[in-house]
């Protein structure tokens, strides 16, 4: 671990960002051009004291999880993230097996959607990051670990995963998930997609039956109904933005202005704020 270079690298990247770059208000009395230490700490989900000790070259070395959180908070590119890991005394994440790094451009878009339900999904159906209204709408889907990180795996193994959708949509939803998993598996069989397929074939007769049909090309429509435990059904539009470099997708949920679902989304945004 190179404490001096790590501290200097974090400081330069922090000072190169503006508050509006990460979705923060600038404020009328702001004197610093870049981000404050406490702002970076909050974005990374760590204490300001802990982050301050890193920049001051004190305290224990940061873990891989902390470095990954800092890379997201500072909107680092893949090359910058790898450099950060090496300065922190850890090997750079293997890009072949790990795709949980969100590109800076995608992060900037997400930062500007703070009052809108939006989330970034990996190529394996894993939720990497959500806005607060998205957590209020569908729950914290980034909290899962192991194979359960994938919504495809949860759909066929966890009954709670289906409570978000009306019962009449369950069959089509399962077939769409299976088709998406097949696309990912066909692209790279020896990957997490292959692990998910193997596990589901052993755990879910329903999945095994759908998988045997070799369904391909199924996709979600841009309109869907989601069931909220307190607000009831919401009729929403789901717009998608794909990042071909990272093979990630940004999902943004909206509702027709003036509709009951629009009012419900406004309530979600207010509560999450």
C-alpha positions in Angstrom: 0.0 0.0 0.0 1.3 3.4 -1.0 -0.3 5.8 1.5 1.1 9.0 0.0 0.1 8.2 -3.5 -3.3 6.9 -2.4 -4.0 10.1 -0.5 -2.8 12.3 -3.3 -4.8 10.4 -6.0 -8.0 10.6 -3.9 -7.5 14.3 -3.3 -6.9 15.2 -6.9 -9.9 13.2 -8.1 -12.1 14.8 -5.3 -11.0 18.3 -6.3 -11.7 17.7 -10.0 -15.4 17.0 -9.4 -18.0 19.6 -9.0 -21.0 19.1 -6.7 -23.4 19.1 -9.7 -21.3 16.3 -11.2 -22.5 13.9 -8.5 -26.0 15.3 -8.0 -25.2 17.6 -5.1 -26.3 21.2 -4.7 -23.5 23.8 -4.9 -25.0 26.2 -2.3 -24.5 30.0 -2.3 -21.6 30.1 0.2 -19.4 27.4 -1.3 -15.8 28.3 -1.7 -14.1 25.1 -2.7 -14.2 24.2 -6.3 -14.3 20.4 -5.9 -16.0 18.1 -3.5 -15.5 18.3 0.3 -14.2 15.3 2.1 -17.4 14.7 4.0 -19.3 14.8 0.7 -17.1 12.0 -0.8 -17.5 10.0 2.4 -21.3 10.3 2.3 -21.4 9.3 -1.4 -19.2 6.3 -0.6 -21.2 5.3 2.5 -18.4 5.7 5.0 -17.8 8.1 7.9 -16.1 11.4 7.2 -13.5 10.6 9.8 -12.6 7.4 8.1 -12.2 9.0 4.7 -10.3 11.9 6.3 -7.7 9.5 7.8 -7.1 8.0 4.3 -6.3 11.4 2.8 -4.2 12.2 5.8 -2.2 9.0 5.4 -3.4 7.6 8.7 -5.3 4.6 9.9 -5.7 1.0 8.5 -5.6 0.3 4.8 -9.0 0.4 3.1 -10.7 -2.8 2.1 -11.6 -3.8 -1.4 -15.3 -2.9 -0.6 -14.3 0.5 0.5 -12.1 1.1 -2.5 -14.9 0.0 -4.8 -17.3 2.4 -3.0 -14.8 5.3 -3.4 -14.4 4.5 -7.1 -18.2 4.8 -7.6 -18.4 8.0 -5.5 -15.6 9.7 -7.4 -16.9 8.5 -10.8 -13.6 6.8 -11.7 -13.0 5.1 -15.0 -12.0 1.4 -15.1 -8.3 2.3 -15.5 -8.6 4.8 -12.6 -10.4 2.2 -10.4 -7.7 -0.4 -11.1 -5.0 2.2 -10.2 -6.9 3.0 -7.0 -7.0 -0.7 -6.0 -3.2 -1.1 -6.5 -2.4 2.0 -4.5 -4.6 0.6 -1.7 -2.6 -2.6 -1.6 -5.1 -4.8 -3.5 -4.9 -6.4 -6.9 -7.0 -4.8 -9.6 -10.4 -6.5 -10.0 -10.5 -9.0 -12.9 -12.6 -7.3 -15.6 -13.6 -10.7 -17.1 -15.4 -11.9 -14.0 -16.4 -8.6 -12.4 -18.7 -6.1 -14.1 -20.0 -4.2 -11.1 -18.1 -1.0 -11.9 -20.4 1.7 -13.3 -19.0 3.9 -16.0 -18.7 7.6 -15.0 -21.1 8.7 -17.7 -23.8 6.3 -16.4 -23.1 7.6 -12.9 -23.6 11.2 -14.0 -27.0 10.4 -15.5 -28.1 8.5 -12.4 -27.0 11.4 -10.1 -29.4 13.7 -12.0 -32.3 11.4 -11.4 -32.4 11.8 -7.7 -36.1 12.4 -7.6 -36.9 9.5 -10.0 -37.0 5.8 -9.6 -33.9 4.6 -11.5 -31.5 1.7 -11.2 -28.4 0.2 -12.9 -28.6 -3.5 -13.8 -25.6 -5.7 -14.7 -25.5 -8.2 -17.6 -26.5 -10.9 -15.1 -29.7 -9.2 -13.8 -27.9 -7.8 -10.7 -28.9 -4.4 -9.3 -25.7 -2.4 -8.9 -27.1 0.9 -7.8 -30.5 2.5 -7.1 -31.8 6.0 -6.5 -33.7 6.5 -3.2 -37.1 6.6 -5.0 -36.2 3.2 -6.7 -35.6 1.7 -3.3 -38.9 3.0 -2.1 -40.6 1.6 -5.2 -39.1 -1.9 -5.5 -37.1 -2.3 -2.3 -33.3 -2.4 -1.8 -32.3 -4.9 -4.5 -28.6 -4.3 -4.1 -28.5 -5.9 -0.7 -28.5 -9.5 -1.9 -25.3 -11.6 -2.0 -24.2 -14.7 -4.0 -26.5 -16.0 -6.7 -29.4 -14.2 -5.1 -27.9 -10.9 -6.4 -29.5 -11.9 -9.8 -33.2 -11.1 -10.2 -33.4 -14.1 -12.5 -32.3 -16.4 -9.7 -34.6 -14.9 -7.1 -37.6 -15.1 -9.4 -37.5 -18.9 -9.5 -36.3 -19.5 -5.9 -37.8 -16.7 -3.7 -41.6 -16.3 -3.6 -41.1 -12.8 -2.3 -39.6 -11.7 -5.6 -42.9 -12.2 -7.3 -44.9 -9.9 -5.0 -43.9 -6.9 -7.1 -45.9 -8.1 -10.1 -49.6 -9.0 -10.6 -50.2 -12.8 -10.7 -51.4 -12.7 -14.3 -48.0 -11.4 -15.3 -46.0 -14.1 -13.6 -45.8 -16.6 -16.4 -44.6 -14.1 -19.0 -42.2 -12.5 -16.5 -40.6 -15.9 -15.8 -40.2 -16.6 -19.5 -38.6 -13.2 -20.2 -36.2 -13.8 -17.4 -35.3 -17.2 -18.7 -34.7 -15.7 -22.2 -32.5 -13.0 -20.8 -30.5 -15.6 -18.9 -30.1 -17.6 -22.1 -28.7 -14.6 -23.9 -26.2 -14.1 -21.2 -25.3 -17.8 -21.0 -24.9 -18.0 -24.8 -22.5 -15.1 -24.8 -20.2 -16.5 -22.0 -21.2 -19.9 -20.8 -18.5 -20.1 -18.2 -19.6 -17.1 -16.2 -22.0 -16.2 -13.5 -24.7 -16.9 -16.1 -23.6 -20.5 -16.2 -23.6 -20.7 -12.4 -27.1 -19.4 -12.3 -28.4 -21.8 -14.9 -26.8 -24.8 -13.1 -28.2 -23.8 -9.8 -31.7 -23.1 -11.2 -31.9 -26.4 -13.1 -31.3 -28.1 -9.7 -33.6 -25.9 -7.6 -36.6 -25.0 -9.8 -38.7 -27.5 -11.9 -40.5 -24.5 -13.3 -37.3 -23.0 -14.6 -36.1 -26.4 -15.9 -39.3 -26.7 -17.9 -39.1 -23.2 -19.4 -35.4 -23.6 -20.1 -36.1 -26.8 -22.1 -38.3 -24.8 -24.4 -35.3 -22.7 -25.6 -37.3 -19.5 -25.6 -35.3 -16.6 -27.1 -36.0 -13.0 -28.1 -38.5 -12.3 -25.4 -38.3 -8.8 -23.9 -40.2 -6.5 -21.6 -42.5 -3.9 -23.0 -42.1 -0.3 -22.0 -45.2 -0.4 -19.9 -45.6 -2.5 -16.7 -47.7 -2.7 -13.6 -45.9 -2.9 -10.2 -47.5 -3.6 -6.9 -46.4 -1.4 -4.0 -47.3 -2.8 -0.5 -48.7 0.6 0.7 -49.7 2.5 -2.5 -51.1 -0.4 -4.4 -50.7 -0.9 -8.2 -48.7 1.6 -10.3 -48.9 1.7 -14.1 -45.5 2.8 -15.2 -43.3 3.3 -18.2 -39.9 1.8 -18.0 -37.3 3.4 -20.3 -33.9 1.7 -20.7 -30.5 3.0 -21.6 -27.8 0.5 -22.5 -24.0 0.9 -21.9 -22.4 -1.5 -24.5 -19.0 -1.0 -23.0 -20.0 -2.3 -19.5 -23.0 -4.3 -20.7 -25.1 -2.6 -18.1 -28.6 -1.1 -18.4 -30.1 1.9 -16.7 -33.8 1.5 -16.0 -35.9 4.7 -15.4 -39.5 4.4 -14.2 -42.0 7.2 -15.0 -45.8 7.7 -15.1 -48.2 9.6 -17.3 -48.5 13.2 -15.9 -51.8 13.7 -14.1 -52.5 10.0 -13.7 -53.0 8.3 -10.3 -49.7 6.5 -10.7 -47.9 9.8 -11.3 -49.2 11.1 -8.0 -48.0 7.9 -6.3 -44.5 8.3 -7.7 -44.5 11.9 -6.4 -45.4 10.5 -2.9 -42.5 8.0 -3.2 -40.0 10.7 -4.1 -41.1 12.9 -1.2 -40.9 10.0 1.3 -37.5 8.9 0.0 -36.1 12.4 0.2 
